[in-house]
Amino acid sequence: MLQNNIIDGRNIAEIIHAETVQRINKLKSQDINPGLAFIRVGEDPASKVYVSMKEKMCLRLGISSKVFVLEETTPENIVLDLIQKLNNDNTIHGILVQAPLPSHINQAKVFSTVNPDKDVDGFHPVNFGKLLLGDDSGFIPCTPAGIHELLLRSNIKISGAEVVVLGRGNIVGKPVAAILMQKHKNANATVTICHSKTKNIEDHCRRADILIAAIGVPLFVKSDMVKPGATVIDVGVNRIPDPSAKNGYRLVGDVDFDSVKNIAGKITPNPGGVGPMTIAMLMRNTVIAAEKQTLKH
């Protein structure tokens, strides 16, 4: 039983999936089958899990998917050649290269090789630039887009809100700040980004109406760092040792949920908060890509 201040990401993701299925059915009625390609290089355990989850969701919703698994030692040019091949394949509407990539491969080069029209992860410099410019014709990275949807669909007031983002990464911190600061009816927040060099980080947190934790430090946000009634979004996925667990560890977020839930006005659980939304936005982006490419041809 969820308490009433919990933002249920699983439930909201299901609502978005239902909307996405309607769009997929409309495309299929026009003989268009949305297609998504996954590229995984190496055997990173987390990457294997993430790609498998996304693949299963494609199957469930009716998106055709192809998974390309390359060995850890695969040269960069082979990865780039595969991306170019998929760029030119009209049955593939979205391309996702699962990060992290092996150290000998330039991640930025790989992301920028994906056709921006197929960049459903939103990491191509063109799409990132569009986000900063407030041009909504590009793709927005899935986790930040999911956070935005969680706020909107939970009726959290964003306009005029003080938002504090913990973390300045390219995957969550920077793009979510860009989304929420836009001159847009669903944004207009005042955004502060905090990071490892921020002084008096607790003071910044206590000022936040909306606190987004994506700093990668287990249980970093404690109850005394949260303004009573604030909305707290926990993006973190961290392993901590747990002798009582079967595999010797458990996953926790960046927020000390048990202490913060009694202070926060609204809070995401972890798991079951941001994670399901990331996949929901990827599926939606893939369908948008198929719709747009259909119009172009």
C-alpha positions in Angstrom: 0.0 0.0 0.0 1.5 3.3 -1.1 1.2 6.3 1.2 -0.5 9.3 -0.4 2.6 11.4 -0.9 4.3 8.8 -3.1 4.7 9.6 -6.8 4.1 6.2 -8.4 6.3 6.0 -11.5 5.1 2.6 -12.4 1.5 3.7 -12.6 2.2 6.9 -14.6 4.5 4.9 -17.0 1.5 2.5 -17.6 -0.7 5.5 -18.6 2.0 6.7 -21.0 2.4 3.1 -22.4 -1.4 3.0 -23.1 -1.1 6.3 -25.0 1.9 5.0 -26.9 0.0 1.8 -27.9 -2.7 3.9 -29.5 -0.1 5.7 -31.6 1.5 2.4 -32.6 -1.8 1.0 -33.7 -2.5 4.1 -35.8 0.9 3.6 -37.5 0.3 -0.1 -38.0 -3.1 0.7 -39.7 -0.9 2.6 -42.3 1.4 -0.5 -42.6 4.2 1.2 -40.6 5.8 -1.0 -38.0 7.9 1.2 -35.5 11.4 -0.3 -35.2 14.1 0.2 -32.6 17.7 -1.0 -32.7 19.9 -1.5 -29.6 23.7 -1.7 -29.8 25.5 -3.1 -26.8 29.3 -3.3 -26.8 30.7 -5.7 -24.1 29.1 -7.6 -21.3 28.5 -4.9 -18.7 26.0 -6.6 -16.3 23.8 -3.4 -15.8 23.8 -2.8 -19.6 22.6 -6.3 -20.2 19.7 -5.9 -17.8 18.7 -2.5 -19.2 18.7 -3.6 -22.8 16.8 -6.8 -21.9 14.1 -4.7 -20.1 13.8 -2.3 -23.0 13.6 -5.2 -25.5 10.8 -6.8 -23.4 8.8 -3.6 -23.4 9.1 -3.3 -27.2 7.7 -6.8 -27.5 4.8 -6.0 -25.1 3.8 -2.7 -26.8 4.3 -3.9 -30.4 7.5 -2.2 -31.4 9.9 -4.4 -33.5 13.4 -4.5 -32.0 16.8 -5.7 -33.0 19.7 -6.1 -30.6 23.3 -6.0 -31.8 25.8 -7.3 -29.3 29.4 -6.6 -30.1 32.5 -7.9 -28.2 34.2 -5.7 -25.7 37.3 -5.4 -28.0 35.3 -4.3 -31.1 37.2 -1.5 -32.8 35.4 1.9 -32.8 35.1 2.0 -36.6 33.1 -1.2 -36.6 30.6 0.4 -34.2 30.4 3.5 -36.3 29.9 1.4 -39.5 27.0 -0.4 -37.8 25.4 2.9 -36.8 25.7 4.2 -40.4 24.1 1.0 -41.7 21.1 1.4 -39.3 20.9 5.1 -40.2 20.2 4.0 -43.7 17.8 1.2 -42.8 14.2 2.5 -43.3 12.8 -0.3 -41.1 14.7 1.1 -38.1 13.2 4.4 -36.7 15.2 4.6 -33.5 18.8 3.7 -32.5 20.0 3.3 -29.0 23.6 2.8 -28.1 23.8 1.5 -24.6 26.2 3.4 -22.3 28.8 2.9 -20.9 31.0 2.0 -23.9 34.5 0.4 -23.5 37.2 3.0 -22.9 38.8 2.6 -26.3 35.6 3.9 -28.0 34.8 7.7 -28.0 31.3 7.9 -26.6 30.7 11.4 -27.9 31.7 10.4 -31.4 29.4 7.4 -31.3 26.4 9.4 -30.2 27.0 12.1 -32.8 27.2 9.4 -35.6 23.5 8.4 -34.9 21.2 10.2 -37.3 19.5 13.0 -35.1 16.1 11.9 -36.5 16.7 8.4 -35.1 18.4 9.5 -31.9 15.6 8.4 -29.5 18.0 8.7 -26.5 18.4 12.5 -27.2 22.2 12.6 -26.9 23.1 13.8 -30.4 24.6 17.4 -30.2 21.8 18.6 -32.5 19.1 17.3 -30.2 20.9 18.5 -27.1 21.3 21.9 -28.7 17.6 22.1 -29.6 16.7 21.3 -26.0 18.8 24.3 -24.8 17.3 26.6 -27.5 13.8 25.7 -26.5 13.2 24.1 -29.9 10.8 21.2 -29.3 11.4 19.5 -32.7 14.2 17.4 -31.3 14.3 14.4 -28.9 14.8 14.9 -25.2 16.9 12.4 -23.2 14.5 9.8 -21.7 15.2 10.1 -18.0 14.9 13.9 -17.8 11.8 13.7 -20.0 10.4 11.1 -17.6 11.1 13.3 -14.6 9.2 16.2 -16.3 6.2 13.9 -17.0 6.2 12.7 -13.3 6.0 16.3 -12.2 3.3 17.3 -14.7 1.1 14.3 -14.1 1.4 14.6 -10.3 0.2 18.2 -10.6 3.4 19.6 -9.1 3.6 23.4 -9.8 6.8 24.0 -11.8 6.3 27.6 -12.9 8.1 29.9 -10.4 9.3 27.0 -8.3 12.8 26.8 -6.9 14.3 23.7 -8.3 17.6 22.3 -7.1 19.3 19.6 -9.2 22.0 17.5 -7.5 24.4 16.5 -10.3 25.6 18.1 -13.5 25.9 15.0 -15.8 24.9 15.0 -19.4 22.4 12.2 -19.0 20.2 13.8 -16.2 21.5 16.9 -14.5 22.1 19.3 -17.4 19.1 18.2 -19.6 16.6 18.3 -16.7 17.8 21.7 -15.7 17.3 22.8 -19.4 13.8 21.4 -19.5 12.6 23.1 -16.3 14.1 26.5 -17.0 12.5 27.0 -20.4 10.1 29.8 -21.1 7.2 27.4 -21.4 3.9 26.9 -19.6 5.1 23.6 -18.3 8.4 25.0 -17.1 9.5 28.5 -16.0 11.3 27.3 -12.9 14.3 28.9 -11.2 17.0 26.2 -11.4 20.2 25.7 -9.4 22.6 22.9 -10.3 24.7 21.6 -7.4 27.7 19.3 -7.7 30.8 18.1 -5.9 32.4 21.6 -5.8 29.2 23.4 -4.5 29.7 25.1 -1.2 27.0 24.7 1.5 25.1 22.1 -0.6 22.6 21.5 2.3 21.5 25.1 2.3 20.7 25.0 -1.5 18.7 21.8 -0.9 16.7 23.3 1.9 15.6 26.1 -0.4 14.2 23.8 -3.0 10.5 23.4 -3.8 11.5 20.6 -6.1 14.7 18.6 -5.3 16.1 16.3 -8.0 18.8 14.0 -6.8 21.1 12.6 -9.5 24.5 12.8 -7.8 25.4 9.1 -7.6 26.0 9.1 -3.9 24.0 6.5 -1.9 21.4 7.9 0.6 23.0 11.4 0.2 19.8 13.4 0.8 18.8 13.3 4.5 15.6 14.6 6.1 17.4 17.7 7.4 18.3 18.8 3.8 14.6 18.9 2.6 12.2 21.7 3.0 8.9 20.5 4.5 6.4 19.9 1.8 9.0 19.8 -1.0 8.8 17.4 -4.0 11.8 15.0 -4.0 12.7 13.1 -7.2 15.3 10.3 -6.6 17.2 9.4 -9.8 20.1 7.5 -8.2 20.9 3.8 -8.6 23.7 2.7 -6.2 24.9 -0.6 -4.9 25.6 -0.8 -1.2 26.8 -3.9 0.7 24.1 -5.9 2.4 25.1 -9.2 4.0 21.4 -10.2 4.4 20.8 -10.0 0.7 21.3 -13.1 -1.5 23.9 -11.5 -3.8 25.5 -9.5 -0.9 24.3 -6.0 -1.9 21.1 -4.0 -2.4 20.2 -1.1 -4.6 19.4 2.3 -3.1 18.9 5.8 -4.4 20.5 9.1 -3.7 17.8 9.9 -1.2 17.4 8.4 2.3 13.8 7.5 1.5 12.8 6.3 5.0 13.7 9.6 6.7 12.8 11.9 3.8 9.3 10.5 3.0 7.9 12.0 6.2 9.1 15.5 5.4 8.5 15.6 1.6 5.2 16.7 0.2 5.7 14.3 -2.7 8.5 11.8 -3.2 9.4 9.1 -5.7 10.2 5.6 -4.4 13.3 3.8 -5.6 12.7 1.5 -7.3 9.4 2.3 -8.9 9.8 6.0 -9.4 12.0 7.4 -12.2 13.1 4.0 -13.7 9.9 2.9 -15.3 9.5 6.4 -16.8 12.8 6.2 -18.6 11.6 3.2 -20.6 8.2 4.8 -21.2 9.8 7.9 -22.7 12.1 5.7 -24.9 9.1 3.9 -26.3 7.3 7.1 -26.9 10.3 8.7 -28.6 10.6 5.7 -30.9 7.0 6.1 -32.0 7.4 9.8 -32.5 10.5 9.0 -34.6 8.5 6.6 -36.8 5.7 9.2 -37.2 8.2 11.9 -38.3 10.1 9.7 -40.6 6.8 8.5 -42.2 5.9 12.2 -43.0 9.4 12.7 -44.5 9.2 9.8 -47.0 
